[in-house]
């Protein structure tokens, strides 16, 4: 199964990829507060505050997630990040995305 979104196709395999894409896309839509199709660090800080995580965590999360270094998170970057977070073994290189360390 493939989940299709505005910015591409995500998720293939036994269903896990599709579910991750679906959840990531839903999460992305909530984060994109101004509706411009990207998520900036200020929108991410708002989410961190809502989850009672220090807003400083947004900067390390954003730095790891913004793989193309555009200064905005595109949908595919968030799907990729969540796939790593939920489906792959722990990798200390991605410590910046684990909010529980704060």
N, CA and C of each residue as an Amber inpcrd file, in Angstrom:
protein
   306
   0.8470000  -1.1890000   0.0000000   0.0000000   0.0000000   0.0000000
   0.8840000   1.2410000   0.0000000   0.4230000   2.2690000  -0.6520000
   1.1460000   3.5320000  -0.7110000   0.1950000   4.6270000  -0.2790000
   0.6610000   5.5080000   0.5980000  -0.1150000   6.6720000   0.9890000
   0.3730000   7.8280000   0.1390000  -0.5250000   8.4510000  -0.5650000
  -0.1590000   9.5600000  -1.4280000  -0.5230000  10.8650000  -0.7420000
   0.3480000  11.8400000  -0.8630000   0.0900000  13.1550000  -0.3040000
   0.3580000  14.1950000  -1.3640000   0.1390000  15.4480000  -1.0250000
   0.3900000  16.5440000  -1.9590000   1.8190000  16.5520000  -2.4500000
   2.7430000  16.1920000  -1.5990000   4.1440000  16.3550000  -1.9650000
   4.8460000  15.0400000  -2.2920000   4.1050000  13.9750000  -2.5320000
   4.7650000  12.7510000  -2.9490000   4.1310000  11.5100000  -2.3760000
   4.7570000  10.3750000  -2.6540000   4.2890000   9.0860000  -2.1610000
   5.1860000   8.6320000  -1.0340000   4.5660000   8.1170000   0.0170000
   5.3310000   7.6470000   1.1560000   4.7950000   6.2990000   1.5910000
   5.6590000   5.4930000   2.0700000   5.2500000   4.2870000   2.7520000
   4.9400000   3.1100000   1.8620000   5.7820000   2.1310000   1.8680000
   5.5650000   0.8740000   1.1700000   5.8890000  -0.2470000   2.1370000
   5.4370000  -1.4390000   1.8210000   5.8280000  -2.5710000   2.6380000
   4.6450000  -3.2470000   3.2700000   4.8270000  -3.6990000   4.5110000
   3.8230000  -4.5030000   5.1910000   2.7490000  -3.6590000   5.8530000
   2.6550000  -2.4250000   5.5390000   1.6530000  -1.5590000   6.1410000
   2.2220000  -0.5730000   7.1340000   3.3770000  -0.8940000   7.7410000
   3.9330000   0.0160000   8.7300000   4.2580000   1.3640000   8.1000000
   4.8600000   1.3350000   6.9240000   5.2070000   2.5770000   6.2470000
   3.9890000   3.4200000   5.9620000   2.9200000   2.7850000   5.5280000
   1.6930000   3.5120000   5.2400000   1.1150000   4.1380000   6.4920000
   1.1400000   3.4040000   7.5770000   0.6280000   3.9280000   8.8370000
   1.4840000   5.0890000   9.3220000   2.7890000   4.9500000   9.2300000
   3.6760000   6.0410000   9.6210000   3.4210000   7.2670000   8.7650000
   3.2540000   7.0770000   7.4610000   2.9650000   8.2100000   6.5800000
   1.6480000   8.8670000   6.9560000   0.6400000   8.0670000   7.2360000
  -0.6640000   8.6100000   7.6180000  -0.5580000   9.4150000   8.9160000
   0.0980000   8.8440000   9.9250000   0.2660000   9.5510000  11.1930000
   1.1350000  10.7940000  11.0350000   2.2090000  10.6660000  10.2720000
   3.1040000  11.8070000  10.0500000   2.3830000  12.9290000   9.3290000
   1.5950000  12.5910000   8.3310000   0.8630000  13.6110000   7.5840000
  -0.1580000  14.3200000   8.4610000  -0.8290000  13.5650000   9.3160000
  -1.7930000  14.1820000  10.2350000  -1.0890000  15.1240000  11.2040000
   0.0180000  14.6670000  11.7470000   0.8050000  15.4730000  12.6720000
   1.3110000  16.7350000  11.9730000   1.7820000  16.5650000  10.7510000
   2.3000000  17.6890000   9.9690000   1.2170000  18.7390000   9.7580000
   0.0090000  18.2920000   9.4320000  -1.0920000  19.2290000   9.1970000
  -1.3970000  20.0550000  10.4440000  -1.2560000  19.4450000  11.6240000
  -1.4680000  20.1800000  12.8740000  -0.3240000  21.1670000  13.1150000
   0.9070000  20.7340000  12.8590000   2.0650000  21.6030000  13.0760000
   2.0690000  22.8170000  12.1580000   1.6250000  22.6430000  10.9290000
   1.6450000  23.7230000   9.9370000   0.5280000  24.7150000  10.2470000
   0.7410000  25.4750000  11.2950000  -0.2910000  26.3680000  11.8330000
  -0.7200000  27.4430000  10.8430000   0.2040000  27.9770000  10.0570000
  -0.1600000  29.0390000   9.1210000  -0.5930000  28.5200000   7.7520000
  -0.5420000  27.1960000   7.5590000  -1.0450000  26.5960000   6.3320000
  -0.2000000  26.8450000   5.0960000   1.0800000  27.1940000   5.2740000
   1.9080000  27.4890000   4.0990000   2.5540000  26.2470000   3.4790000
   2.2800000  25.0690000   4.0470000   2.8230000  23.8420000   3.4860000
   4.1860000  23.4590000   4.0250000   4.7150000  24.2380000   4.9660000
   5.9810000  23.9160000   5.6220000   5.8230000  24.1840000   7.1160000
   6.7720000  23.6600000   7.8900000   6.7820000  23.8860000   9.3350000
   8.0800000  24.5920000   9.6780000   7.9630000  25.7390000  10.3350000
   9.1700000  26.4580000  10.7440000   9.4280000  26.2130000  12.2270000
  10.5360000  26.6980000  12.7130000  10.9300000  26.4240000  14.0890000
   9.9500000  27.0480000  15.0810000   9.3330000  28.1670000  14.7440000
   8.3540000  28.7800000  15.6520000   7.1210000  27.8820000  15.8100000
   6.6660000  27.2800000  14.7170000   5.5320000  26.3560000  14.7980000
   5.9170000  25.1300000  15.6250000   7.1420000  24.6730000  15.4700000
   7.6220000  23.5300000  16.2400000   7.7210000  23.8760000  17.7230000
   8.1550000  25.0910000  18.0430000   8.2290000  25.5300000  19.4420000
   6.8460000  25.5360000  20.0820000   5.8330000  25.9260000  19.3390000
   4.4580000  25.9180000  19.8490000   4.0470000  24.4990000  20.2370000
   4.4050000  23.5290000  19.3880000   4.0910000  22.1350000  19.6770000
   4.8380000  21.6670000  20.9200000   6.1020000  22.0390000  21.0440000
   6.8800000  21.6380000  22.2140000   6.2290000  22.1730000  23.4920000
   5.7820000  23.4180000  23.4380000   5.1230000  24.0230000  24.5970000
   3.8390000  23.2670000  24.9400000   3.0800000  22.8750000  23.9300000
   1.8280000  22.1430000  24.1490000   2.0750000  20.8030000  24.8450000
   3.2280000  20.1830000  24.5830000   3.5710000  18.9010000  25.1950000
   4.4230000  19.0660000  26.4500000   4.5440000  20.3110000  26.9260000
   5.3000000  20.6150000  28.1370000   6.7580000  20.1670000  28.0390000
   7.3110000  20.3210000  26.8350000   8.7240000  20.0480000  26.5760000
   9.3890000  21.4140000  26.4280000  10.5530000  21.6210000  27.0200000
  11.2190000  22.9160000  26.8700000  11.3210000  23.3160000  25.3930000
  10.9780000  24.5490000  25.0980000  10.9800000  25.0040000  23.7130000
  12.3630000  24.9290000  23.0740000  13.3990000  24.9140000  23.8880000
  14.7530000  24.7790000  23.3520000  14.9080000  23.4680000  22.5920000
  14.1210000  22.4590000  22.9750000  14.1770000  21.1680000  22.2930000
  13.7930000  21.3070000  20.8190000  13.0130000  22.3270000  20.4950000
  12.6100000  22.5380000  19.1000000  13.8190000  22.7700000  18.2050000
  14.8330000  23.4240000  18.7340000  16.0060000  23.7310000  17.9060000
  16.7980000  22.4730000  17.5410000  17.0120000  21.5830000  18.5220000
  17.7460000  20.3610000  18.2110000  16.9120000  19.4360000  17.3300000
  15.6200000  19.3530000  17.6080000  14.7140000  18.5590000  16.7750000
  14.7450000  19.0750000  15.3460000  14.6010000  20.3890000  15.2030000
  14.5510000  21.0140000  13.8810000  15.8510000  20.7880000  13.1150000
  16.9710000  20.9400000  13.7990000  18.2720000  20.7580000  13.1380000
  18.4110000  19.3530000  12.5640000  17.9650000  18.3520000  13.3030000
  18.0320000  16.9650000  12.8230000  17.0140000  16.7030000  11.7200000
  15.8310000  17.2570000  11.8610000  14.7580000  16.9650000  10.9090000
  14.9290000  17.6920000   9.5790000  15.4930000  18.8920000   9.5960000
  15.6350000  19.7040000   8.3750000  16.8400000  19.2060000   7.5690000
  16.6840000  18.0620000   6.9470000  17.8170000  17.4080000   6.2850000
  18.3200000  18.1710000   5.0660000  17.4610000  18.9550000   4.4200000
  17.9300000  19.7300000   3.2510000  18.4060000  21.1270000   3.6370000
  18.3460000  21.4320000   4.9390000  18.8170000  22.7170000   5.4930000
  18.1710000  23.9310000   4.8270000  16.8640000  23.7890000   4.5160000
  16.1210000  24.8790000   3.8840000  15.5960000  25.8900000   4.8970000
  15.6430000  25.5450000   6.1770000  15.0770000  26.4260000   7.1920000
  13.5920000  26.1920000   7.4060000  13.0400000  25.2160000   6.7160000
  11.6320000  24.8190000   6.8560000  11.5830000  23.3010000   6.8190000
  10.6360000  22.7140000   7.5380000  10.4320000  21.2730000   7.4480000
   9.3790000  20.9950000   6.3970000   9.7700000  20.2250000   5.4070000
   8.8180000  19.7800000   4.4020000   8.2070000  18.4620000   4.8740000
   7.0680000  18.1350000   4.3310000   6.3250000  16.9430000   4.7330000
   7.1960000  15.6810000   4.6620000   7.9470000  15.5160000   3.5820000
   8.7450000  14.2980000   3.4340000   9.8270000  14.1900000   4.5210000
  10.3320000  15.3160000   5.0090000  11.3340000  15.2750000   6.0750000
  10.7250000  14.7400000   7.3680000   9.5030000  15.1500000   7.6620000
   8.8610000  14.6770000   8.8820000   8.5170000  13.1950000   8.7700000
   8.0390000  12.7550000   7.6120000   7.7510000  11.3330000   7.4170000
   9.0330000  10.5200000   7.6100000  10.1280000  10.9850000   7.0340000
  11.4170000  10.3080000   7.1700000  11.8410000  10.2450000   8.6440000
  11.7000000  11.3480000   9.3420000  12.0750000  11.4040000  10.7530000
  11.2510000  10.4230000  11.5800000   9.9440000  10.4050000  11.3700000
   9.0960000   9.5070000  12.1460000   9.3600000   8.0440000  11.7990000
   9.6830000   7.7670000  10.5520000  10.0340000   6.3930000  10.1940000
  11.2690000   5.9640000  10.9930000  12.2670000   6.8330000  11.0810000
  13.4670000   6.5240000  11.8650000  13.1150000   6.3400000  13.3400000
  12.2990000   7.2250000  13.8580000  11.9440000   7.2190000  15.2780000
  11.1660000   5.9710000  15.6650000  10.1930000   5.5780000  14.8260000
   9.2930000   4.4830000  15.1850000   9.7150000   3.1170000  14.6610000
  10.4870000   3.0670000  13.5910000  10.7180000   1.7870000  12.9270000
  12.1570000   1.2860000  12.9580000  13.1050000   2.1250000  13.2570000
  14.4940000   1.6980000  13.2020000  15.0730000   1.5990000  14.6070000
  16.0890000   0.7670000  14.7700000  16.7330000   0.6660000  16.0850000
  17.2970000   2.0190000  16.5250000  17.4200000   2.1870000  17.8240000
  17.9540000   3.4240000  18.3830000  19.3070000   3.7500000  17.7540000
  19.4800000   5.0240000  17.4100000  20.7400000   5.5090000  16.8500000
  21.0760000   6.8110000  17.5630000  22.1860000   6.8800000  18.2980000
  22.5120000   8.1000000  19.0500000  22.6750000   9.3340000  18.1690000
  22.8930000   9.1500000  16.8810000  22.9820000  10.2870000  15.9560000
  21.6830000  11.0950000  15.9560000  20.5680000  10.4390000  16.2880000
  19.2570000  11.0940000  16.2590000  18.7910000  11.5220000  17.6450000
  19.6950000  11.6150000  18.6120000  19.3000000  11.9930000  19.9670000
  18.5170000  13.3010000  20.0230000  18.7530000  14.2090000  19.1210000
  18.0650000  15.4920000  19.1280000  16.5670000  15.4030000  18.9610000
  16.0690000  14.2830000  18.4360000  14.6340000  14.1610000  18.2230000
  13.9360000  13.4790000  19.3900000  14.7000000  12.9500000  20.3260000
  14.0970000  12.2720000  21.4580000  13.8300000  13.2780000  22.5640000
  12.6260000  13.8130000  22.5970000  12.2820000  14.8800000  23.5360000
  12.3820000  14.4280000  24.9820000  12.2750000  13.1230000  25.2310000
  12.3050000  12.6740000  26.6110000  13.6200000  12.9620000  27.3060000
  14.6800000  13.2400000  26.5400000  15.9550000  13.5200000  27.1800000
  15.9490000  14.8810000  27.8760000  14.9630000  15.6950000  27.5870000
  14.8470000  16.9950000  28.2360000  14.0480000  16.8250000  29.4860000
